[in-house]
Amino acid sequence: MKHIPVLLEDILCALGDVNGRTIVDCTFGAGGYSRAFLERGAKVIAFDRDASVVADAETLKQDYGDNFTFINAPFSEIKQLNVGDFDDVVFDLGISSMQIDNAERGFSFRFDAPLDMRMDIRTGITAADLIHNLTVEELADILYEYGDIKKSHGLAALLKEKSPQTTLELRDLIKVPGDVAPVFQALRIAVNDEMGQIKNALDSVDKLLQPGGRCICVTFHSIEDRIVKNTFRKWSSVAGDPRLPMVSAPKYKLLKTKTPSEKELNANSRARSAHMRGVEKM
């Protein structure tokens, strides 16, 4: 399935005139956001931990030269940039359609493949390794926290006993059909430390973003959306004790939350759960 950048028009509207600005695209993927920013006169610094996207990044580099920089690393490495290196930052969180559709990566229960799930196939442990290495209690916590699996302890014990090595082996061990996708999601999040990556990256953005700069996040499930929403609310709240007179103005202004239009959903069903949240640094 062709990759379609989600909520692109809303992101462009939220950013305004990007001509001459430097934007960090923290989740390069197929380069849809980066190309749109470059076409409108922006400079782009793009991050992606997935080495399989390097060829797409090299194509943009050929087209836009010094206006485009690609860093093959997790977006938490935005901390390596300096204050003043960029004006705005955009995150498209979660997993990309390209990763799901690549059977060999082990993200989908639609294909028989090694139980991998690493976004960076060069480093880290696989989902099969994770199941083998964790205790039943640790695995149950992951299934409950990241997949909302109600009977997580029993399933965790079964997974430890059977130690699945492929996606279909894992799928067939999950007796409740509605739990299959959440279990795969939970393991993927844990393998890639997705929530830790988001928290670390946003902490760096707060330190590096310049006044007038905007941070835009597109989320796809409630766990990551809750982190973004709570972080942005904290940034935009008034500093100090709420029982005392206001001691300072909010550091950020919340931007309007957006969800896909019916037109976008008709063109791209995978956008259905997307939420766009943003803030502007005052």
Sequence and secondary structure as in RCSB ss.txt:
>XXXX:A:sequence
MKHIPVLLEDILCALGDVNGRTIVDCTFGAGGYSRAFLERGAKVIAFDRDASVVADAETLKQDYGDNFTFINAPF
SEIKQLNVGDFDDVVFDLGISSMQIDNAERGFSFRFDAPLDMRMDIRTGITAADLIHNLTVEELADILYEYGDIK
KSHGLAALLKEKSPQTTLELRDLIKVPGDVAPVFQALRIAVNDEMGQIKNALDSVDKLLQPGGRCICVTFHSIED
RIVKNTFRKWSSVAGDPRLPMVSAPKYKLLKTKTPSEKELNANSRARSAHMRGVEKM
>XXXX:A:secstr
     TTHHHHHHHH   TT EEEES  TTSHHHHHHHHTT EEEEE S GGGHHHHHHHHHHHGGGEEEE S G
GGGGGS TTS SEEEEE S  HHHHH GGG   TTS  BS   SSTTSS  HHHHHHHS HHHHHHHHHHHH  T
THHHHHHHHHHH   BHHHHHHH  SGGGHHHHHHHHHHHHTTHHHHHHHHHHHHHHH  TT EEEEEE SHHHH
HHHHHHHHHHHS SS TTS   S  SEEE   B   HHHHHH GGGTT EEEEEEE 
